């Protein structure tokens, strides 16, 4: 979507995350990660004797210090620690030709903002269920009724990101929760086709802040960092894909450097997928092998027709081969299917050589006798003329 930065594995981001997480835990029972920003201490607002949470949050936002600035922008505040979690829903498409990976998922972020650390009285006035799940402020944010800072995390390799739904909540102790249901198309430069169609692929998803270096924002993984979305007690949706089998994932944090003085905390997810090869082998590899086997049967055909039959079979395999490789890029190295078709070509070429050799061996005596007869007839004709 916006081009990526050069990346190198390091421990700096992880160390920073651990350091500031320790500071967060030691800051107090309210979970605040800094002391410079005051908590929201505005009074509760009631209308006709009924508690009005939206009006109270609006009042809190109106008195918040530079609410659209990152909490780490203020003196005395440590880097914002943003926890990330992916809830993988469906694999939409892997385009082998253009090397893109399309999927949809829930992208969950959580961080602390002391400016929205509402008092315990606020939560006591609400339904107890909201204490755990948080109070929904999506409508307030969308209507610009309140100002709230959000992490500027983005997917580095994304060609397009479509946000289909969004949930923004305030939780107790100043925790902010943002969940987006997205459909994403990523460029994948690590696809490997040497074993095609028996190949496995790794789809790499990396995310980082666009503007805030790791001195101001540190990415860490939630617990668990990755989940599969399922309906009820059924298997996860991703297992229903007819082309690819989901095999697992790995996740890690790296430091990405854009310059000598600026580095960014980057979260990586690597999704392992294996191609379901049975259909490709039955529809493509098996017909090619059967055509090559027919080349062996041609040895029992009429000797005058063997060469033509074999050439026809060779052209048939060439047509099948070309139709196969419209589906994958013209990579600079041979694939497993390339090797298979190459051996089928060799078998048919060997058959053609045998047919030519047989033709020469069986037809040469006939041609030789005919030449002698024609030569004798010519000599006799010349003697009669004399």
C-alpha positions, 0 to 999 in steps of 0.5 A: 500500500505504501512501500516497505522499509528494509528489515533486519532481525534484532532484539531491540524491539523485544527488549524495549517491549519487555522494559516498558511492559515492566514499567506499565505493570509497576505503574499502579493497579490502574494499569496506567503506563505513564504519570504525565497525563492525568486521568479523566476526573470529569464529573458524571453526567445525569439526565433526568436522574439517569446516567448518560455515559456518552455525555460523560465521555464527551466531557472527558474528551473535551478536557483531555490534553491534546487527545489526538496526540500519541500518549508517548508524545508527552514528556515523562511518558514511555513508548505506547505498547500496542498489542496486536492479534489476528483472527484469521477468517477466510483465505480468499485467493492466492494468485500464483501469476501475480504473487498476491495473497488475499484474505479477510481477518479481524485485526485487533489492537489494544493499548493504554491511554490515561486520558480516558482512564474513567473512574470506577464510578463510571463503570459501576453505573453501567451494565456489569457485562460492559466492564469486561467487554468495554464501552462502545465509542465507535459512533462517537468517533465516527461522528467526530463527537470525541477525539481519540488517538489511534495507533497508525499501524499499517500492513507494509505489503498491502496492495489494498485494505478494505475495512468492512466493519469496525469496533472501538471501545474504552475498557477499564483502567484506560485500556483502548480496544480497536477491532477491524474486520478487513479484506486485504490483498498482499504482495508476496515476494517469497513464493517458491515454486520449485516443488509445484504442484507439490509446493507449500507457501508462506504468506507473510503479514507484517505491520508497523507504525508509519510515523512513530519509531520504536522510541515512541511506539512498541508493537507486541503480541496479544495472548494468543497472538493468532486465532482461527475464526469458526462458526459454533463448534464447526471447524475453522473457516480456513479449513474449507478452502478447496485449493490450499490446506492451512498448516500453521503460523509463526510470529515474531518481532523485528526492528525495521530501520528506515534510516540510521537514526529511526527504527520501527517495531514490526510484527510479523505473521507467517502463515503456512499453506500447502497446495492440494495437489491431487486435482492438479495431478489428476487433471494435468500430470496424469493425462500427460503421462497417459499420452506418453504411454500411448507413444509406446503403443505406437510401436505396434502400429503400421511402420509408415504411420508411427512417426506421424503418430508420435509427432502428434503425441509430442504436440499434444503434450506441448499444448497441455504443458502450455495450458498448465503454465498459464496458471503460474509465473514464468519463474527463472528455475525449473519446477517439479512439473517442468521436470516431469514434462521434460522426461515425457518429452525425452520419452517421445523424442526417443520414440521418434528416433527409434521410428526414424531408425526403423524406417531407414533400416527397413526401407533402405534395401527397397530403395537400393534395389529400385536404384539398381533396377533403374540403373540397369534399365538406363544402360539397356536403353542406351545399348539399344540406341547404339 
